[in-house]
Each structure stands twice: as structure tokens, then as C-alpha cells.
Amino acid sequence: MNLINHKDSFGNFYQLNKSGESPTTIFIHGVGLDHSMWYPQKDFFYNKSVLFYDLINHGQSTGGFKELSFDIYSEQLLNLINELKLKKINLVGFSIGALIAQHFTEKFYNKINKLVLIGSVFQRSTSQIEKVQSRYNQALNGSSITNNSIKRWFSENYLKINPQVHDFFYDLLEKKSNHNFLPAYKIFVDSDKYPINYNNFTMPTLIMTGEHEVGSTVLMNEGLSKEIKNSTLYIIKNAKHGATIEQAEDVNNQLNKFLY
């Protein structure tokens, strides 16, 4: 793939491949990660118009924000779209990226051609919120939550067979700085406090999650699919939160079928 590195006028990093095809598909990564988590998708969609970017306080994008919000992240994406003069986009969001995609779509639905939500949370129970709050508190107190995250994201057997995947995510998660990570993680923890109005979500929408997900459960995504009128739910077999990597072939085939 001929992905070219860029910085927009606000100092945010993105990689773009323009094939002449329209619309461009934009991928939004998860919290604590960056554009590099999409490496199986970069390989698969090498001949498509795709854009991968780093969220504020992540990767090579501008950092140092002590407080973040879904509005700030929506504005980051809007600025990028406007700067590149993209009229309509396909939007693919993973985890917090799926929440950002929903908040963006609520405001700027006329810019969305097709929407894909992977591993999204939706109407978490009190106990589910308490679990993620506990992980946030551990990180706030300086404890590493990296190994806990990797175990929740991938099956034990997959990591045994693919130690390079463990090492990739371990290095990626350990190199993040808490002063950048914690404000982003905080809005993920508190995301249920910011409800979304789905009335204008009329674009074709694909909702995917792993069948063994513990944080973005099948039940949550069934509920989300009922909220979004024109949506299809796909459960990724033998997958947890890291489905885009562990079951990359299945995920990529579903994305390809839906988007193109």
C-alpha cells in the first residue's frame, strides 16, 4: 500500500492512500493505541482510498490535552475531513473509536456514507462500569494495566501461537504516557453519561463484536443494533476485543463486502 504520512494544520498525524475511488474510508483506533493497530486492514485494503489517523493525545498527533471530550474528537475528525475536502466518508471505529464515530455521526450524519462500529460499548450495567472504572483507577495510581488489557483482547492460545502480536501490543501500550492516556480513558469510562440520539442514523451501518467479548458484549451490540435503524449485526466467531487482528480475515471480508 502506498500510504503517505501527513500532518494536518493542527498537528495531527494521518496516513492516506488515494486510489481515485470515492468515498474515502477513515479508520479510528482504540484508546491507548494508534493508527498502527490497523496493520491487517492496511494490508488488505492496499488498493482502496483509506485514511488512518492518530487521535489527539495518541501516537504522533498533538498531545498534552488534560481534558478531552467527544466534541473535541469530533472536531478533530471534522477538521481533517474539511482540510482534505472530502464530501462524504465511510467511517470505521473501534472501541473508543466506535464511540467517537457515533458522536460524530450524530452531529454530521450528512457526511457519512457508511458506518462501521467494531467492539462498541452500549448501555453498560453498573457492574460493567465499575470494572472499567477500577482499571482507570489502577492506571491513575501508576499501575500498568497492559497485561490485563492484552488478556482481555486476545485468546490465550492465539497469543501462544503469535507471540509477536503480544509483543506488538505490549510495546504499543507501554510506550503511551499516562498524562496523555488518562484523559482519553476517562471519557471512555464515563461514556454512558453522554447519550447519543440515533434518529438521524439512516446510513447503512455494520455493527461487529467478538463472540467472547467481555467489555463490548454481544448483548450490548444487539441493543445498539436495535437503536440504529439501518444496521446489520455481525458476531465475529472465536474473537474477543482484538478481533481486527485475531480474526483479521473474517473482519476484513465483512468490511469489504459491506463497504464495497
C-alpha positions as CSV (number, residue, x, y, z in Angstrom):
1,M,0.0,0.0,0.0
2,N,1.2,3.5,-0.9
3,L,0.3,5.0,2.5
4,I,1.8,8.5,2.8
5,N,2.4,10.1,6.2
6,H,1.0,13.6,6.7
7,K,0.3,16.1,9.5
8,D,-2.7,18.4,9.2
9,S,-2.7,22.1,10.0
10,F,-3.5,21.2,13.7
11,G,-0.5,18.9,14.1
12,N,-2.5,15.7,13.8
13,F,-0.9,12.7,12.2
14,Y,-2.6,10.6,9.4
15,Q,-1.7,8.1,6.7
16,L,-3.6,8.4,3.4
17,N,-3.8,6.2,0.4
18,K,-5.8,7.7,-2.5
19,S,-6.9,5.3,-5.2
20,G,-9.1,7.8,-7.0
21,E,-12.1,5.9,-5.5
22,S,-14.7,7.8,-3.5
23,P,-15.6,7.9,-0.7
24,T,-12.5,7.5,1.4
25,T,-12.8,5.1,4.4
26,I,-11.5,6.6,7.6
27,F,-10.4,4.3,10.5
28,I,-10.5,5.4,14.2
29,H,-8.3,3.4,16.6
30,G,-8.9,2.4,20.2
31,V,-7.8,4.2,23.4
32,G,-4.1,3.9,24.3
33,L,-3.3,2.7,20.7
34,D,-2.6,4.5,17.4
35,H,-3.0,4.1,13.7
36,S,-0.6,1.1,13.7
37,M,-3.3,-1.2,15.3
38,W,-4.9,-1.4,11.8
39,Y,-2.0,-3.2,10.2
40,P,-4.1,-6.1,8.9
41,Q,-6.5,-3.7,7.4
42,K,-3.8,-1.6,5.8
43,D,-2.5,-4.7,4.0
44,F,-6.0,-5.9,2.9
45,F,-7.2,-2.5,1.6
46,Y,-4.0,-1.6,-0.1
47,N,-5.8,-0.6,-3.3
48,K,-8.6,1.4,-1.7
49,S,-9.0,5.0,-0.7
50,V,-8.3,4.8,3.0
51,L,-7.1,7.0,5.8
52,F,-5.7,6.0,9.2
53,Y,-5.1,8.7,11.8
54,D,-4.0,9.2,15.4
55,L,-6.4,10.6,17.9
56,I,-5.4,13.6,19.9
57,N,-3.2,12.6,22.9
58,H,-2.2,9.4,20.9
59,G,0.6,8.4,18.6
60,Q,2.1,11.2,16.6
61,S,-0.8,13.6,16.9
62,T,-0.9,16.6,19.1
63,G,-0.9,15.8,22.8
64,G,-1.0,17.4,26.2
65,F,-4.8,17.8,26.5
66,K,-5.6,17.5,30.2
67,E,-9.3,17.2,29.4
68,L,-10.9,15.6,26.4
69,S,-14.4,15.2,25.2
70,F,-16.3,13.5,22.3
71,D,-16.8,17.1,20.9
72,I,-13.0,17.6,20.8
73,Y,-12.6,14.3,19.0
74,S,-15.4,15.0,16.6
75,E,-13.9,18.4,15.8
76,Q,-10.5,16.7,15.1
77,L,-12.2,14.5,12.6
78,L,-14.2,17.3,11.0
79,N,-11.1,19.4,10.6
80,L,-9.3,16.6,8.9
81,I,-12.3,15.9,6.5
82,N,-12.6,19.6,5.7
83,E,-8.9,20.1,5.1
84,L,-8.9,17.2,2.7
85,K,-12.1,18.4,1.1
86,L,-13.9,15.1,1.5
87,K,-17.6,15.4,0.9
88,K,-18.7,12.0,2.2
89,I,-16.8,9.3,4.0
90,N,-17.1,5.7,5.2
91,L,-16.3,5.7,8.9
92,V,-14.9,2.7,10.8
93,G,-14.5,3.0,14.5
94,F,-13.0,0.5,17.1
95,S,-13.8,0.6,20.8
96,I,-13.5,4.3,21.9
97,G,-13.2,4.9,18.1
98,A,-16.6,3.4,17.7
99,L,-18.0,5.8,20.3
100,I,-16.3,8.8,18.6
101,A,-17.7,7.6,15.3
102,Q,-21.2,7.6,16.8
103,H,-20.9,11.1,18.4
104,F,-19.5,12.4,15.1
105,T,-22.3,10.8,13.1
106,E,-25.0,12.2,15.5
107,K,-23.8,15.8,14.6
108,F,-22.5,15.3,11.0
109,Y,-24.7,12.5,9.6
110,N,-24.8,14.2,6.2
111,K,-21.0,13.4,5.8
112,I,-21.4,9.7,6.4
113,N,-21.9,7.3,3.5
114,K,-21.5,4.1,5.5
115,L,-20.7,3.5,9.2
116,V,-18.9,0.5,10.9
117,L,-18.8,0.1,14.6
118,I,-16.4,-2.6,16.0
119,G,-16.3,-3.5,19.7
120,S,-18.5,-0.7,20.9
121,V,-19.9,-0.4,24.4
122,F,-23.6,0.5,24.8
123,Q,-25.7,1.0,27.9
124,R,-23.2,-0.7,30.3
125,S,-24.5,-2.1,33.5
126,T,-23.4,-0.7,36.9
127,S,-21.0,-3.6,37.4
128,Q,-19.6,-3.2,33.9
129,I,-18.9,0.5,34.5
130,E,-17.3,-0.4,37.9
131,K,-14.9,-2.8,36.2
132,V,-13.6,-0.2,33.7
133,Q,-13.6,2.4,36.5
134,S,-11.4,0.1,38.6
135,R,-8.9,-0.3,35.7
136,Y,-8.9,3.5,35.3
137,N,-8.1,3.9,39.0
138,Q,-5.2,1.4,38.7
139,A,-3.7,3.4,35.8
140,L,-4.3,6.7,37.7
141,N,-2.4,5.3,40.6
142,G,0.5,4.4,38.3
143,S,-0.1,0.7,37.9
144,S,0.3,-0.9,34.5
145,I,-2.9,-2.3,33.0
146,T,-1.2,-3.5,29.9
147,N,-1.1,-7.3,30.6
148,N,-4.7,-7.2,31.8
149,S,-5.7,-5.5,28.5
150,I,-3.9,-7.9,26.3
151,K,-5.5,-10.9,28.1
152,R,-9.0,-9.4,27.6
153,W,-8.3,-8.7,24.0
154,F,-6.9,-12.0,22.7
155,S,-7.4,-15.7,23.4
156,E,-4.6,-17.4,25.3
157,N,-4.0,-19.9,22.5
158,Y,-3.7,-17.2,19.9
159,L,-1.0,-15.4,21.9
160,K,0.9,-18.6,22.4
161,I,1.0,-19.2,18.6
162,N,1.5,-15.5,17.8
163,P,3.9,-14.1,20.4
164,Q,4.8,-11.2,18.0
165,V,1.2,-9.9,18.5
166,H,1.6,-9.9,22.2
167,D,4.9,-8.0,21.9
168,F,3.5,-5.5,19.4
169,F,0.6,-4.5,21.7
170,Y,2.7,-4.7,24.8
171,D,5.2,-2.3,23.3
172,L,2.5,0.0,22.0
173,L,0.6,0.2,25.3
174,E,3.7,0.5,27.4
175,K,5.1,3.4,25.5
176,K,2.0,5.6,26.0
177,S,2.3,8.3,28.6
178,N,-0.3,8.5,31.3
179,H,-0.7,12.2,31.1
180,N,-2.0,11.7,27.5
181,F,-3.7,8.4,28.0
182,L,-5.7,9.1,31.2
183,P,-7.8,12.0,29.9
184,A,-8.8,9.8,26.9
185,Y,-9.5,6.8,29.0
186,K,-11.6,8.9,31.4
187,I,-14.1,9.8,28.6
188,F,-14.3,6.1,27.7
189,V,-15.0,5.3,31.4
190,D,-17.7,8.0,31.5
191,S,-19.2,7.4,28.0
192,D,-22.6,6.3,29.3
193,K,-23.0,9.8,30.7
194,Y,-23.1,11.1,27.1
195,P,-26.1,9.5,25.4
196,I,-26.4,9.6,21.7
197,N,-29.6,10.4,19.6
198,Y,-29.8,7.9,16.8
199,N,-32.7,9.5,14.9
200,N,-30.5,10.6,12.0
201,F,-28.6,7.3,11.7
202,T,-30.2,6.3,8.5
203,M,-27.0,5.4,6.6
204,P,-26.1,1.7,6.2
205,T,-24.4,0.6,9.4
206,L,-22.4,-2.6,10.2
207,I,-22.0,-3.4,13.9
208,M,-19.4,-6.1,14.8
209,T,-18.2,-7.6,18.0
210,G,-16.4,-10.7,19.1
211,E,-18.5,-13.6,20.4
212,H,-16.2,-13.9,23.5
213,E,-16.1,-10.1,24.2
214,V,-16.2,-9.2,27.9
215,G,-16.2,-5.4,27.6
216,S,-18.2,-4.8,24.5
217,T,-20.5,-7.8,24.8
218,V,-22.8,-9.4,22.2
219,L,-25.8,-8.3,24.3
220,M,-24.6,-4.6,24.2
221,N,-24.2,-4.7,20.5
222,E,-27.6,-6.4,20.0
223,G,-29.1,-3.4,21.9
224,L,-27.1,-1.0,19.7
225,S,-28.3,-2.6,16.6
226,K,-31.9,-2.2,17.7
227,E,-31.3,1.5,18.2
228,I,-29.8,2.1,14.7
229,K,-32.5,1.6,12.1
230,N,-30.5,0.6,9.0
231,S,-28.0,-1.6,10.8
232,T,-26.7,-5.2,10.5
233,L,-25.1,-7.1,13.4
234,Y,-22.3,-9.5,12.8
235,I,-20.8,-11.6,15.6
236,I,-17.1,-12.5,15.0
237,K,-16.5,-16.1,15.9
238,N,-13.7,-17.1,18.2
239,A,-12.8,-13.5,19.0
240,K,-12.5,-11.1,21.9
241,H,-11.7,-7.4,21.7
242,G,-8.8,-7.8,19.4
243,A,-10.9,-9.3,16.6
244,T,-9.5,-7.0,13.9
245,I,-6.2,-8.8,14.4
246,E,-7.0,-12.3,15.8
247,Q,-9.8,-12.8,13.2
248,A,-8.5,-10.3,10.6
249,E,-9.5,-12.4,7.6
250,D,-13.1,-12.6,8.7
251,V,-13.3,-8.9,9.8
252,N,-11.7,-7.8,6.5
253,N,-14.0,-9.8,4.4
254,Q,-17.0,-8.4,6.2
255,L,-15.7,-4.9,5.8
256,N,-15.0,-5.4,2.1
257,K,-18.4,-6.9,1.5
258,F,-20.2,-4.1,3.4
259,L,-18.1,-1.1,2.2
260,Y,-17.5,-2.1,-1.4
